């Protein structure tokens, strides 16, 4: 049952400021319970997030009902880019599993592998190959 996990998490911060998402109470939740709780917390946060402000655009000649325009994703800088990532040799990358996918980039003989598991959280990596600045996008 996931309800006790929810009630303990909400009670941990009665002012509803910064809920302790990784509190001991949540660590005791089972995997499915934690996923359900995380989804509920995300839904709550998104429902409180203000929608986009369209004052900067002239929508007077729009072909659609502009009242139906809704926010469709994270806010500006809502997904943090990786800046100057750290790399490990393949033999030393203990966090990698044999079936993990990577995005491989080879520029001028310099090869790097970006785990898609990490890219899924950041989507952008600002990196350098030698002196050449490169943006890796996922």
N, C-alpha and C positions, 0 to 999 in steps of 0.2 A: 504494500500500500504506500503510495507516495504522499498522501496528504500530511502525515506528521512531519515529513521533511519540509514541506511548504510552510506549515505553520511555524516551525522553529526558525526557518530562514526569515520570514517576515517579522517575527517577534524580536529577532536579533537587532533590528533597527526600527524602532517604533516611529521614528520621524521620517522614515522612507528616504533617507539620504543615500548612502552608499551601502547597499546590501552586501554582506560578507559572502560573496558567491562561492568562495572556497573555504567556508567555515568548517569546523569539525562536524557540525550537524550534516552538512551536505556530503562530506566524505563518507559518512555512514550510509548514505542512500545507495540503493542498488543502481546499476547502470541505467536501466530503463527509467527509474524514478528520477535520476539526475537529469537525463535528457528531457524528460517531461517538464521538470522544474526549470531547466535552462530555457526551454521554449516558452514557457509561461512568463518568465522574467523578461525575455527578449520581446515578446508580444506587448507586455506592459510598457517597457521602455519605448518601443516604437509608437505605441498609441499616445504617449505623452510628448513625443518629439514633434515640434512644429513643422508644418509642411513648408514647401518652398515659397518664397515671396516672388511674385511675378511682376512687381512694380518696375523692374529694370527693363522689361520687354514691352514692346507695343503689340498688344494682342487684339487691337480694335478690329482688325480685318481677319481674324481667325475663322476658319471654316468649321470649327468644332465648338461645342459648348465648353468654354474655358473653366467653368465650375467643376468639370469632370477631370481636370488635370490633377493628378496626385503625385506625391513623392514616390520615386521608384528605386531608392537605394540609399546607401550611406551618404552622409553629408560630406562636404569638402573636408579632405584629410581624415575621413572616417575609417579608411583602411591605411594603416601606416606602411610606408615603403621601407624596405631594408636599405640602410645606408652603410656602406663599407662592411659587407658581410664577412664573417670568419669562416674559414674552410678547414676541413680535416682531410688527411689522406684517406683513401678508400679503406685501407686496412685498419685504420684507427677510428673510423666512424661507427662507434658502437650503437648509436641511436638508429642507424639504418637497418632495415630488414632486407633480406634477399629479394623480396618481391616488390620493394618500393620503386616507384617510377621517378625518374629524374628528367629535367630538361637540360640537355647538354649543349654547351656553347663552346666553339673552338674558333679563336680569332688569332691569326698569325702564329699558330703553333701553341698558343696558351689555351688549354682545355679546362673547363670548369663544369661541375654538375650541380644543379639546383634541385633539391628534392621537392617534388610537387606537393608533398604533404605540408611543407613550409610555405611554398608559394601560394597555396590555397588561402592562407591567412593574410598574406601581404600583397600579393598580386604583382608588385613592382619591386625590382631590385636595382639600385644605383650601384654600379660596380666599375672596376677599371681592369682593363686587359693591357698590361704594360702601362703606358701613359694614356691610353685611349679610354675616355669615359664611355660607358655602355649602359643602356637601360634594358633590363631583361623584364619582359612583360608576360604574365600568365593569365 
